[in-house]
């Protein structure tokens, strides 16, 4: 089973700042990585797939990069609605599909 | 726009059974695989099961294999999760999600609580 590790666990940021979240896989997942956003009381929402492709309806301030074992989700200018928890998920070697533990982006 | 609505959650005693349903609308249900994903309180998502379009393949997490069964009824645009021998660690919100490797639409979830 591929283990996904996200860092940091929590980020305290201010609106307008650039945010960089990290995700590491225990073995290569090529570019088979997705990012999801989850707000309190809501289901996860797909942001990025294929490590860098933006899902339908996602603002262009969200971008993904990386391949192999190291991945990054960047929010170019943090908006109030972006305060949430972000999860990465690999789909290179499955089952099982595996998620990271999440990074919470909170208001500073 | 795809819409998914789960139902069937509730409080059940350890060792009990529960059947979750997920009704899909707004897209061609038969063309898509479906996943069940759960989330324990305060934890990240955990993939539970997968069923492909055509119901010829199902996969399960090790933690539920042999206790949970996923199925679908394409005529009703619905997917199901039959859960037996429930344990406290099965407690959480259960989501159905469209897609196989990538879940691009999710329901709002249904809460399953396993407790005596």
Boltz contact constraints between the chains, C-beta under 6 A:
constraints:
  - contact:
      token1: [A, 34]
      token2: [B, 102]
      max_distance: 6.0
  - contact:
      token1: [A, 43]
      token2: [B, 95]
      max_distance: 6.0
  - contact:
      token1: [A, 43]
      token2: [B, 106]
      max_distance: 6.0
  - contact:
      token1: [A, 43]
      token2: [B, 108]
      max_distance: 6.0
  - contact:
      token1: [A, 43]
      token2: [B, 109]
      max_distance: 6.0
  - contact:
      token1: [A, 44]
      token2: [B, 106]
      max_distance: 6.0
  - contact:
      token1: [A, 46]
      token2: [B, 104]
      max_distance: 6.0
  - contact:
      token1: [A, 49]
      token2: [B, 102]
      max_distance: 6.0
  - contact:
      token1: [A, 87]
      token2: [B, 44]
      max_distance: 6.0
  - contact:
      token1: [A, 91]
      token2: [B, 101]
      max_distance: 6.0
  - contact:
      token1: [A, 95]
      token2: [B, 59]
      max_distance: 6.0
  - contact:
      token1: [A, 96]
      token2: [B, 47]
      max_distance: 6.0
  - contact:
      token1: [A, 96]
      token2: [B, 61]
      max_distance: 6.0
  - contact:
      token1: [A, 97]
      token2: [B, 47]
      max_distance: 6.0
  - contact:
      token1: [A, 99]
      token2: [B, 44]
      max_distance: 6.0
  - contact:
      token1: [A, 99]
      token2: [B, 45]
      max_distance: 6.0
  - contact:
      token1: [A, 101]
      token2: [B, 44]
      max_distance: 6.0
  - contact:
      token1: [A, 102]
      token2: [B, 44]
      max_distance: 6.0
